[in-house]
């Protein structure tokens, strides 16, 4: 994926992941901006077995913080 991922893109991402199956890898190397709904989506993806590769450090930290708030 490249650029900005916003909540409005999530429906399409969900369809694509469902079509490919849980063995998909989301490569975030070229992603520079996400919103909180995307962070929640990425957390759910990881919980469901989707690999998140090259996650920007700020996104990974945000995911960690969100997980700790919801546990």
Buried (B, 14 or more C-beta within 10 A) or exposed (E): BEEEBEEEBBEEBEEEBEEEEEEBEBEBEEBEEBBEBBBBBBBEBBEEEBEBEEBBEEBBEBBEEBBEEEE
